[in-house]
Amino acid sequence: MQQGTVCGERYQVQKKLGEGSFGQVYLMLDLKTGKNVAAKMEPANVRGPQLPYEKKLYEAFFGEFGFPNLKWFGVSVDQYSRKKFSVLVCDLLGSSLEDLFNKCGRRFTPMTVLLIGEQVIARLQTLHKFHYVHRDIKPDNFLIGRDAASKTIHIIDFGLSKRYRDPKTYRHAEYSEGHDMTGTPRYASINNHLGAEQSRRDDMESVGYMLVYLALGKLPWQGLQADTPKKKHRKIAEVKLQIKVPDLCRGCPWPLRKYLDLTRSMRYEDQPDYQQLIECFSRGIDSGDFGDRRDGFDWERPRRW
């Protein structure tokens, strides 16, 4: 959408910020408050629209800690092309973990990895409370807040999220196989690769791979070559199946090994023991092996590189 276009008679397009799993993300100016906000857009006539679905999730999560708040949703016309776009306006957040990772030399200290782990699990606990699994865990989908919320990691991008149980009866979706892999192959769970329907265990396992990536700078299955994406996904799955957790976690802070042991052993309908998983990291943080919790995140400290 062109700069200057006003959506909902209030939100003016400033510039494009990037792209999500579905749609484009823009910086917007709230003409009423003078503050910046963010907007996700997709063509109104797109086949299989995602934003109306994602809007329902943002409504469900409104006011939850570590979730951006929905401000407006509707259809707007680009004032230049006259094309119609669905627009979802929400809080503007700060940098993603992937961006911060790059700024910090593509490796976080053990303390930062563990602090991230604590918060990410807490965000997923909230998401799962609302009967959804995320299904696309990756550093790009976790952003720090701005100003007073700069120490809070927020979860975003619910375009691939799916209900795993009935919100009224709490009956879990039945196990099934033969599904295409959903999400980002680098962080996908083993069962996701194998075609199983995803549940809470898959989100939790993916967090483990994301944290290993942030601790080491790379995962063993990165850089694999294949003729087609499907063949590459198969190769990635083979490496994940073959590698043992101790080997995967070599060089990582020790709580990661226990975390992955716990999450990889979960069954399809299991409810994660969120407190136990958070304590995996809390014990490491408070052990003194990795510095002081009060040191904060790497990106908050003076540059060391």
C-alpha positions in Angstrom: 0.0 0.0 0.0 1.3 3.4 -0.9 2.7 5.9 1.6 0.1 8.4 2.8 -2.9 6.2 2.4 -5.2 6.5 5.4 -7.0 3.4 6.8 -10.0 3.5 9.0 -10.0 7.3 8.8 -7.2 7.2 11.4 -4.1 5.2 10.5 -1.8 6.6 7.8 0.7 4.4 6.0 4.3 5.5 6.6 6.5 2.8 5.2 6.8 -1.0 4.7 8.5 -2.9 7.5 8.6 -6.4 6.2 6.5 -9.5 5.6 4.9 -12.1 7.9 3.9 -15.7 7.1 0.9 -14.1 5.3 0.7 -10.5 4.2 2.9 -7.4 4.5 3.7 -5.3 7.6 3.7 -1.5 7.6 4.6 1.3 10.0 1.5 3.4 10.5 0.9 6.8 12.1 -2.2 7.1 14.4 -3.5 10.5 13.3 -5.5 10.8 16.5 -2.7 10.2 19.1 0.3 11.0 17.0 1.9 7.6 17.9 3.2 4.9 15.6 1.5 1.6 15.3 1.9 -1.5 13.1 -0.4 -2.9 10.4 -0.5 -6.2 8.6 -2.1 -6.1 5.2 -3.2 -8.5 2.4 -5.2 -8.0 -0.8 -8.9 -8.1 0.1 -9.6 -10.5 -2.8 -6.8 -13.0 -2.0 -7.6 -16.6 -2.2 -7.7 -18.1 1.3 -7.5 -14.9 3.3 -5.7 -15.1 6.6 -6.2 -11.7 8.2 -9.9 -12.2 9.2 -8.8 -15.4 10.9 -5.9 -13.8 12.6 -8.1 -10.9 13.7 -10.2 -13.4 15.7 -7.1 -14.6 17.6 -5.9 -11.0 18.3 -9.4 -10.3 19.8 -9.1 -13.4 22.0 -5.7 -12.4 23.2 -6.5 -8.7 23.8 -4.9 -7.4 27.0 -2.8 -10.5 27.6 0.8 -9.9 28.7 3.3 -10.2 25.9 0.7 -10.1 23.1 0.2 -7.0 20.9 -3.2 -5.5 21.2 -5.5 -5.2 18.2 -6.5 -1.6 17.4 -8.5 -1.8 14.2 -9.5 -4.2 11.5 -11.2 -3.4 8.2 -10.9 -3.0 4.5 -9.1 0.0 3.0 -8.5 1.3 -0.5 -5.0 2.2 -1.6 -5.4 5.9 -2.6 -3.1 5.4 -5.6 -3.8 2.0 -7.1 -7.4 1.9 -5.8 -6.9 -1.7 -4.8 -8.6 -3.0 -1.7 -6.7 -4.4 1.2 -7.7 -6.1 4.5 -5.8 -4.2 7.2 -5.1 -5.3 10.8 -3.7 -2.6 13.0 -2.0 -3.4 16.3 0.7 -2.2 18.7 4.1 -1.4 17.3 6.8 -3.5 18.8 10.6 -3.4 18.8 13.2 -5.7 17.1 12.7 -9.4 16.6 15.0 -12.0 18.3 16.4 -12.7 14.8 17.3 -9.0 14.3 18.8 -8.8 17.8 20.7 -12.0 17.2 22.3 -10.5 14.1 23.2 -7.3 15.9 24.9 -9.4 18.7 27.2 -11.3 16.3 24.8 -14.2 15.7 25.3 -15.8 19.1 23.7 -15.0 22.4 25.3 -15.6 25.8 23.9 -18.5 27.9 22.2 -16.0 30.3 20.4 -14.3 27.4 19.3 -17.7 25.9 17.9 -18.8 29.3 16.1 -15.5 29.9 14.5 -15.8 26.5 13.5 -19.4 27.2 11.6 -18.3 30.4 9.6 -15.7 28.6 8.9 -17.7 25.4 7.4 -20.6 27.4 5.2 -18.2 29.4 3.9 -16.7 26.1 3.1 -20.2 24.8 1.4 -21.1 28.1 -1.0 -18.2 27.5 -1.5 -19.0 23.8 -2.3 -22.7 24.7 -4.7 -21.5 27.4 -6.8 -20.1 24.6 -6.9 -23.5 22.9 -4.5 -22.6 20.1 -1.1 -23.9 19.1 1.2 -21.5 17.2 2.8 -23.8 14.7 5.5 -21.4 13.5 8.0 -21.0 16.3 11.1 -19.0 15.1 13.1 -16.0 16.3 11.3 -13.7 13.8 8.0 -14.3 15.6 9.2 -13.0 19.0 9.7 -9.3 19.4 10.8 -7.1 22.3 8.5 -4.3 23.3 9.1 -0.6 23.1 9.9 1.9 25.9 8.6 0.5 29.3 7.9 -2.9 27.7 11.5 -3.2 26.3 12.3 -6.2 28.6 9.1 -8.1 27.6 9.3 -10.6 24.7 6.1 -10.6 22.7 4.7 -13.3 20.5 3.3 -12.5 17.0 2.1 -13.9 13.7 -0.8 -16.2 14.3 -1.6 -16.9 10.6 -0.7 -20.6 11.0 -2.1 -21.0 14.5 -4.8 -23.7 14.9 -7.1 -24.9 17.6 -5.9 -28.1 19.3 -9.0 -28.6 21.4 -12.7 -27.6 21.7 -12.9 -24.4 23.8 -16.2 -25.6 25.4 -15.7 -29.3 26.0 -11.8 -29.2 26.1 -11.9 -32.3 24.0 -8.5 -32.6 22.2 -8.3 -32.8 18.4 -7.8 -36.5 17.4 -4.4 -37.6 16.4 -4.0 -37.9 12.6 -1.2 -38.4 10.1 -0.5 -37.5 6.5 -0.3 -33.8 6.9 2.1 -31.5 5.1 4.8 -29.9 7.2 3.6 -26.6 8.5 5.8 -23.7 9.7 9.6 -23.2 9.3 11.5 -26.5 8.6 14.6 -25.3 10.6 12.6 -25.3 13.9 9.9 -27.8 13.1 9.3 -30.7 15.5 10.1 -34.3 14.4 6.4 -35.2 14.4 5.7 -32.2 12.2 8.2 -33.5 9.7 6.6 -36.9 9.9 3.2 -35.6 9.0 1.5 -35.8 12.4 -1.2 -33.3 13.4 0.5 -30.7 15.6 -0.3 -30.2 19.3 1.2 -28.4 22.2 4.2 -30.7 22.3 5.3 -29.5 18.9 5.4 -25.8 19.9 7.5 -26.7 22.9 10.0 -28.9 21.0 10.4 -26.1 18.4 11.3 -23.7 21.2 14.2 -26.0 22.1 15.6 -25.9 18.5 15.2 -22.2 18.4 17.2 -21.8 21.7 19.9 -24.1 20.5 20.2 -22.0 17.4 20.4 -18.8 19.5 23.1 -20.4 21.7 25.3 -21.8 19.0 24.6 -19.7 16.0 23.6 -22.6 13.9 21.8 -25.9 13.9 23.3 -29.2 12.5 20.7 -29.4 9.7 21.3 -25.9 8.3 22.9 -25.7 4.9 21.7 -29.0 3.6 21.3 -29.1 -0.2 18.5 -30.9 -2.2 16.8 -30.6 -5.6 13.4 -29.7 -4.1 12.1 -28.2 -0.9 10.4 -31.4 -0.1 13.6 -33.4 -0.4 15.4 -30.8 1.7 12.7 -31.1 4.4 13.2 -34.9 4.3 17.0 -34.5 4.8 16.4 -32.1 7.8 14.0 -34.6 9.3 16.6 -37.4 9.0 19.3 -35.3 10.8 16.8 -34.5 13.6 15.9 -38.1 14.0 19.5 -39.3 14.1 21.0 -36.7 16.4 20.9 -37.4 20.1 20.0 -34.6 22.5 23.4 -34.5 24.2 25.1 -34.1 20.8 22.6 -31.4 19.7 23.1 -29.5 22.9 26.9 -29.7 23.1 28.2 -26.2 23.8 24.8 -25.0 25.0 23.9 -24.0 28.6 23.1 -27.2 30.4 19.3 -26.5 31.0 18.7 -26.9 27.3 19.5 -30.6 27.4 16.9 -31.3 30.1 14.4 -29.1 28.3 14.7 -31.0 25.0 14.6 -34.4 26.8 11.3 -33.4 28.4 9.7 -31.9 25.3 10.8 -34.7 22.9 9.2 -37.3 25.2 5.8 -35.7 25.3 2.8 -37.5 23.8 0.3 -36.0 21.4 -2.4 -34.9 24.0 0.0 -34.1 26.9 -0.4 -30.8 28.5 3.1 -29.4 29.0 4.2 -28.9 32.6 4.9 -25.2 31.9 6.2 -24.5 35.4 8.7 -27.4 35.2 9.9 -26.2 31.8 10.3 -22.6 33.0 12.2 -23.9 36.1 14.6 -25.7 33.8 15.8 -22.3 32.7 15.2 -20.5 36.1 17.5 -22.9 37.9 20.2 -22.3 35.3 19.8 -18.6 35.6 20.0 -18.6 39.4 22.8 -21.2 39.5 25.5 -18.6 39.1 27.0 -20.6 36.2 26.1 -18.0 33.6 26.4 -14.7 35.4 23.7 -12.6 37.1 20.1 -12.3 36.1 20.4 -8.6 36.7 22.8 -8.3 33.8 19.8 -8.6 31.5 19.8 -9.4 27.8 22.9 -9.1 25.6 21.4 -6.3 23.5 20.9 -4.2 26.6 24.6 -4.2 27.5 27.4 -2.2 25.8 28.6 -3.8 22.7 31.4 -6.3 23.2 32.2 -7.0 19.5 
